[in-house]
Amino acid sequence: MKKCLSLKSVMVFTSSRSSVLQCIILGCFHPSSYCLFSSQIPALVCSEAFSAFLYNYCPVVVERFSPTPWCWGGRFQTLVSALLKSRPPVAYRNERIRTVDGGQILLDWVDNQDSAAYPESSTRPTVLIIPGLTGNSKQSYVLHAISQATRRGYRCLVFNNRGVAGEELLTPVTYCAANTSDLERVVQHVKGLYPQAPLLGYGVSMGGMLLLNYLGRKHAESGMVAGFTISVPWDAQKSSESMEEPLNLLLFNKYLTVGLRRAVTRQRKILEKVVDVDYVLRARTIREFDERFTTLLFGYKSCTEYYGDASPDRKLHNTAVPILCLNAADDPFSPQHAFPLTIVQSLPNVALLLTAHGGHIAFLQGLFPRGESYMERVFGQFVQAVFEHPNEINRACGIMEKRNS
């Protein structure tokens, strides 16, 4: 199997891992270099058959990505996106479902009953959105994804992890990147309601880790026809190390840790039955929070063991549906040296789309980057390609051959 880069000439590239990374990260970390090299065609790492499908039905992968010129560097992209991105109006239908342990999960639906392309609700394609670490259905990237999907006629639902959408915890159980039981419960619920409707999973950041871990564990029984991720941290240990670099610690790590502590404080009454809440609330980094809370709650012996189990790069070889993953080489949350290039090269069903710039859940374009960005365009085209050309993408990824063998 060969590795394909989506260069303008649509050539097959078979160089080493280091050569691929040099190709995509040239000029990533200096503003003067950013101006010179920022406009580039992203690198597409996948099988030849999968790349041919993407060239035909997801042409954005061969288009030049030109990030916002005044917004240089991954950190700046990440911050500006969080502060300036618009929030398209979305009206949700809320549903609460119960879990085996007695807990509850809040789902936010956009049924898209006025869909002209799919007027029959029972067969309307559905996108299951899984937000990031402390995210929920109100995040701008969720709202933009829903806009992309609904305009194409699809149904959407957002899986809010336990406790992040304002609901009360009924049991002393939250969530983590390695525990896929709640996601499995949601998928079973959706497939029970709409067994004939194809389901695609879309995970963002930690939500992408959760999705990939789920797809790896369920293999051909996932209930999904495809997966799409943005800015997924591939190796939790390396991601943690990157987030503890001084500037990342100041800009991102401490802020996210405050959000995690706030979530624990809201649910203090029930969580103090299983953890020392005061000790947890003294955590100053995500790693400290995971050491004091996540590892204990989910039965890991150490944070190292948890991070190993949470890392999705180790599960990719067990996945059995087409998967497209978008990452930026300057993402402070997902360092480029952790990208699983070698693993992906050996898999027919997984594609990595890698940009030199874009930060974390950003990929901003234009002088005033409030609206649709590169990542929304990739998402919209891929979702449409999956739902409108299911047989072609399965053949390209060797899915039909596997199932018939």
Sequence and secondary structure as in RCSB ss.txt:
>XXXX:A:sequence
MKKCLSLKSVMVFTSSRSSVLQCIILGCFHPSSYCLFSSQIPALVCSEAFSAFLYNYCPVVVERFSPTPWCWGGR
FQTLVSALLKSRPPVAYRNERIRTVDGGQILLDWVDNQDSAAYPESSTRPTVLIIPGLTGNSKQSYVLHAISQAT
RRGYRCLVFNNRGVAGEELLTPVTYCAANTSDLERVVQHVKGLYPQAPLLGYGVSMGGMLLLNYLGRKHAESGMV
AGFTISVPWDAQKSSESMEEPLNLLLFNKYLTVGLRRAVTRQRKILEKVVDVDYVLRARTIREFDERFTTLLFGY
KSCTEYYGDASPDRKLHNTAVPILCLNAADDPFSPQHAFPLTIVQSLPNVALLLTAHGGHIAFLQGLFPRGESYM
ERVFGQFVQAVFEHPNEINRACGIMEKRNS
>XXXX:A:secstr
  EE   TT  EE   HHHHHHHHHTTTT HHHHHHH SB  EEES HHHHHHHHHH GGGGS B B TTS SHH
HHHHHHHHH        EEEEEE TTS EEEEEEE  TT SS   GGG  EEEEE  TT  TTSHHHHHHHHHHH
HTT EEEEEE TTTTS   SSS    SS  HHHHHHHHHHHHH TTS EEEEEETHHHHHHHHHHHHHGGGSS S
EEEEES  S HHHHHHHHTSHHHIIIIIHHHHHHHHHHHHHTHHHHTTTS HHHHTT  SHHHHIIIIIHHHTT 
SSHHHHHHHH GGGTGGG  S EEEEEETT SSS GGG  HHHHHT SSEEEEEESS TTTT  BSSSTTS  HH
HHHHHHHHHHHHH HHHHHHHTTHHHHHH 
